[in-house]
Amino acid sequence: MDHVKKLELEIAAKKACIEDLQGAMAFHRQHGTYNLAAECAWRIKKAEHTIRRLEVQLQDNKNFGGLIQDFSRRGISLKVVKKLANENIKS
């Protein structure tokens, strides 16, 4: 499975987690366990932050894929592009 697909699945999982936490938060509010509702709210905020980070990472990966295609059209070897990419990732 490629990296883009993994990121998309991770984002979908976080969104599903948020939906579950919203249900749990409503349940805890109804039953007066406000400390647990607050913890759910904190976890939702944390998951939303993670989603934003993953979406930026996903967009970067998609842009990088477009860059590779552009280089390929220009006749720049894919091996050279991959080597440059690996050097940038390590630094």
N, C-alpha and C positions, 0 to 999 in steps of 0.2 A: 504494500500500500504506500502510495507516495505521501510526501510530507503535507502537501496541501489538503489532501483528503483527511489525513489524521487531524489537522487543525480544524477542519469543518466539522468533523465528528465530535471533537472536544468542545467546540462552541455549542453544538446542539445539545450535548450532555449537560453543559452548564446551564443552558436555558431551561431544560427540563428540571434540573435541580432547583432553579429559582421558582418554577411553578409549584413544585412540591413544598418548598419552604413557605411560599405564600399561603398555601392551604394549612400548613402546620401553624403558621403565625395566627391565622384567623381562629383556628381551633383553640390555641392557648389564650387568645384574647377573650373568647367566649367563656372559657373556664377559669378565668382570673389568674392564670399563671403568666403574669406579665414579664417576669424575668426570662422565661423561656421564649415568649413572643419577641422580646428585645434581642435575645440571642439569634433567633431566626432572622430578624431584620439585619443584624450585623453580618450574618452569613450571606444574606442576599446581596448586601452592599459589596462584600468581598468577591462574590461570584460575578457581579456586574463589572467590577474592576478587572477581573481576570478575563472576562469576555472582551472588554475593550482592548486589553493587551494582546489577546489572541487574534482579534480582528486586524489590528495593525500588523502583526506578524504575518497573517494570512495575505494581506494586501502586499506587503513587501515581497513575499514569495511569489505572488502572481506577477508583480512588476519585474522580478528577476527572471521569471520564465519568459516574459516578453522581451527582455533585454537579450537573452540567449538567442531567441528567434531572430531578433534584429541583427545580431552579430553573424548568425548563420547565413542570413540573406546577403550580408556584406562580404561573405567569403572568409570570415575569421573562423579558424578551426575551433570546434567545440572542445577539443582537448585543452586548448589554450584558455578558453573561457572557464572551464571547470578548474583548471589549475589556479587561475586568478581568484576564483570564488573560494576555493579551499584555503588559499593564503589569507584572504580577507576574513574568513570565518575564524581562523586560528588567531588572528591578531586582535 
